[in-house]
Amino acid sequence: MARPRKKPTTFPHYILLRDAAKQYRLSADLLTRFVSDGKIPAVKVNGDFAVEEQKLKIIAQRLELEETLRKKYRFLKGHAITLPEAGKKYRLEIVSLWRWIKDGRVTVLNAGHGMKIDESDVAVIRGLADVGELHPGKNLFV
């Protein structure tokens, strides 16, 4: 009886962080933060960080999409909306909005009772959800 063939082992391709920053037009500080936060796998090569290129491509695409949405909804920047209004208008859970406020993804314009948040941030999140980039129970960012 023939033994099943093993799939050849493939290893991810890594690119030096400084080269990745240039190639993908991202700041080295941002990439370093992603490495520190565990969002991009990295290894040290001769004292420099190298990041997994496939994960980097996904993050770069996501950042580009988010930037496109921010431009699309910039007319809403600074427009105050309450959490219940935002939840209803953009079909988002208030608990999720609270988490995104805590994470700094949604800007608070007026704190306290009747808190108001920046509608442009909420519109961007709804845009991410509409294109399948927002999944229940998952972090908003990558």
N, C-alpha and C positions, 0 to 999 in steps of 0.2 A: 504494500500500500504506500502510495506516494505521500510524503509529508507536505502539508500546505506551505506554499512559499510565503516567506515574510516580506512585507513591504519594505522597500529600502528606507532607511532613516533619512529624513530630511531635516536640515537645520535652518532656522530662520536667518535671514540676511540682516546683518547689523551695519549701521553707518555711523561714523563719528558724529557726535552731537553738534560740533561746530559746522560740519559739512551739511548735516541735516537742516540746521537753522538756515543756512544760505539756500540750499536747494528747495526747501518748502516755504521759504520766506516767513519764518517764525522766529521769535526772539529766543536766544540761547537761554535766557532766564526763564521763559515760559516752559521750554523743554526740560530744563533742570528741575523745575517745580513738578512737572508731570512725572519725571523719573522718581523724585523724592516721594510723591504721593502714590507711586506704584501704578500709574496709569499707562506707562510705557516701560516694557522690559528693557533693561540696560545691563551692560557689562563694562568692566574697566579694561581698557587696552592701552598699555604703556602709560598709565596714569590719566588717560582721558576716557570719558564716557562714550560708549557707542550704544545707539538705540536700535531696537528692532524696527526695521523699515516698514514692514507690512502694517504694524500697529500705528506707526507714525503716519502712514498714508491715510488710514481711516480717520485719525484725529485731525489731520490737515483738511480732509474733505468736510468733516463735521464743522470745523471752525469756519471754513469758507461758506458753508450753508448758513451758519448762524450769522455771519457778517452780511450776507445777502438779505437775510430776513430783517436784520437791524436797519439796513438801508431802506427796505420796503416799508417798515413801520416807523421810520424816524419822525413822521408827522405827528405821531402819538407821544413822542418824548416829552416828559414833564406833565402829561395829562394825568390827573389824579383820579383814581378809581378805588372804591372800597373792596375789601376782600370778597364779600358776598356778591357784589356786582361783577367783579372779575370772574369769580367762579361760575356764575350763571351765564354771562355773556360769552366766555371762552370755553365753557364746558370743561372746567378743571376743578378738581377737588380742593376745598379750602385747606385741608391738611397738607396737601402737596404744596400749595402756595406758601404756607407757613414754612415748610422745609426749605423751599427755594429762597425765601426771605432770609432765613437763618444762614443758608449757604452763600448769600451775597449775589444770587442770580436774579433776584427781584429787588428793585430799589424802593425803599420806604420814603415817601415824600412828606407824610404827616403822621408821626407816631402818636400813640395814645389811643383813647377811646375813638372809635370811628376811623381807625388807621386807614390811610390812603397810600396806595402803591402806584408805581409808574406803569401806565397801561402799555407802553411800548414793550416793556420786558415781558408782560403777560402775553401780548400778541406774538412775540418771537417764540415763546414756549409753545403756544398753540400751533404755530407754523411748524415747529419741529415735530409735534405730535401728528400733524396732518400728513407729513411725508414719512411717517413711520420711524422717526428718530427718538420717540419718547415711549417708553414701555413701563407699564404698571410695576411698581416695586423695584425699579432700577434707578440708578443715579441719573440725574438729568444730563450730566456731562460724561460722555464716553465711558 
